[in-house]
């Protein structure tokens, strides 16, 4: 019998189930989804787990995406274990109906953890976008460090944002042929938004030095953030031309931690901004204070110094380029860092040099190319018997 290897494309495109659950995931998955929509081989199916329902829907609209499937998740039960189980169970049902060629997830949320588990148990190749980030402390950030390590165990394509992340994976025993250094898709989205949106920020005035603030890490809730915000309020009182704009996270614990910033005429606490306005605010800001991972990546590209309210970071590249500084949540340390940037133009200038340690804006292109190559090697060609 002769075996013929067909070089024709499949009659129908392969399905890539792209899972998102939070606003940052939407922003970072959007370039991949849009690139997949142009593929001749693979089509994206966007699935929302609804971890951050209101924020997620806002981001989906802002990024010009359409959700194909919403998972029926009961958010009244807030246990991380229960959330993960619900997402995995719903995804399993969806996989049974769609028989996808890939499950794709980005980052380190519980949606990613559930996606990786589902892919493994259902024998579906898993594509991990933004793979290999490590703080090397399993409890910080919590539960993200654990989630991304678990996701790495079963991934078939590890899309590492940079060489450091790739080396982390190699040290953990991931084969080189499963790792591709792509850059970070967040930079893809940032550069696209900067290019497409030249409007001035509605939230930041160019006449003042504005500190853009975000905070949502679970390990900082309570006393740690309260201490950090006490330092921030003290600094604003000492610097009459400084203003604070804090984009509040919807978690009630994050809101409670920010109560020390309330009722100040130069401190604005606002609802989460659309991504386009957040980028505009970032462009117009003086510096950034955050415990978020995304802003640690975005701010250096726009030349904005970052004070990171954490003791460690899985994004040390921004510290290495001089764009970011770890200050934790200690009042004295934060005040010293703020006064240093305020009083010394040279210190500020060194941190404000634009740098791109996290990508060049072509990450999504590399990720989709890797998926198509994997499909050709593992899921194609189609074998057919053509005679005896």
HELIX and SHEET records of a PDB file:
HELIX    1   1 UNK A   23  UNK A   36  1                                  14    
HELIX    2   2 UNK A   53  UNK A   62  1                                  10    
HELIX    3   3 UNK A   80  UNK A   98  1                                  19    
HELIX    4   4 UNK A  110  UNK A  121  1                                  12    
HELIX    5   5 UNK A  144  UNK A  154  1                                  11    
HELIX    6   6 UNK A  163  UNK A  171  1                                   9    
HELIX    7   7 UNK A  176  UNK A  178  5                                   3    
HELIX    8   8 UNK A  185  UNK A  196  1                                  12    
HELIX    9   9 UNK A  218  UNK A  220  5                                   3    
HELIX   10  10 UNK A  223  UNK A  238  1                                  16    
HELIX   11  11 UNK A  252  UNK A  257  1                                   6    
HELIX   12  12 UNK A  258  UNK A  261  5                                   4    
HELIX   13  13 UNK A  275  UNK A  284  1                                  10    
HELIX   14  14 UNK A  293  UNK A  301  1                                   9    
HELIX   15  15 UNK A  316  UNK A  320  1                                   5    
HELIX   16  16 UNK A  331  UNK A  343  1                                  13    
HELIX   17  17 UNK A  345  UNK A  351  1                                   7    
HELIX   18  18 UNK A  363  UNK A  374  1                                  12    
HELIX   19  19 UNK A  375  UNK A  379  3                                   5    
SHEET    1   A 2 UNK A   3  UNK A   5  0                                        
SHEET    2   A 2 UNK A 383  UNK A 385 -1                                        
SHEET    1   B 7 UNK A  69  UNK A  70  0                                        
SHEET    2   B 7 UNK A  42  UNK A  48  1                                        
SHEET    3   B 7 UNK A  14  UNK A  20  1                                        
SHEET    4   B 7 UNK A 102  UNK A 106  1                                        
SHEET    5   B 7 UNK A 125  UNK A 131  1                                        
SHEET    6   B 7 UNK A 157  UNK A 160  1                                        
SHEET    7   B 7 UNK A 179  UNK A 181  1                                        
SHEET    1   C 6 UNK A 267  UNK A 270  0                                        
SHEET    2   C 6 UNK A 242  UNK A 247  1                                        
SHEET    3   C 6 UNK A 209  UNK A 214  1                                        
SHEET    4   C 6 UNK A 287  UNK A 290  1                                        
SHEET    5   C 6 UNK A 305  UNK A 308  1                                        
SHEET    6   C 6 UNK A 324  UNK A 326  1                                        
END                                                                             
